[in-house]
Amino acid sequence: MDKDKRIEYAKAILTNPLYIEKMAELDEQFINKWKSTLVSDVEGREETWRLLKIKNMFQGIISMCAVDEKQEPKIPITDYDTG
């Protein structure tokens, strides 16, 4: 894909009202789920936190495509390795 199209598509995603609405809903859902976990449910809290971080990472990748067409985004998989 050429760099101008990549920027155009990324900006279209980031300014799409449905995308904005659903990303905000995901934030709210993840944070509420994280807050409502039991103190003893360490794994549940960690998993919810990881999901929120992955969502934020995805948004960051799209944002990078909208402004920095010369550098291909890199995903730090090891930051989210559960294993």
C-alpha positions, 0 to 999 in steps of 0.5 A, a space after each residue: 500500500 502506498 504511504 499516502 493511502 496508508 495515512 488516509 486510511 489510518 486517519 479515516 479509522 481514527 476519526 470514524 465515530 463508530 470506532 471512537 465510540 467502541 474504543 471508549 466502550 472497550 476502555 470502560 468495560 475493561 476498567 470496570 471489569 478490572 475494578 470489580 475483580 476480587 482481591 484474590 483474583 490476581 489472574 483475572 485482574 492481570 488478564 483484564 489489564 493485558 486486554 486494555 494494554 493490547 487495545 491501547 497498543 492497537 490504537 497506537 499502531 493506527 495512530 503511528 500509521 496516520 502520522 509516521 508513514 516512513 516507519 513500520 510499527 513494531 509490536 512488542 509481543 514480549 510485553 504481553 507474553 503470559 507465558 
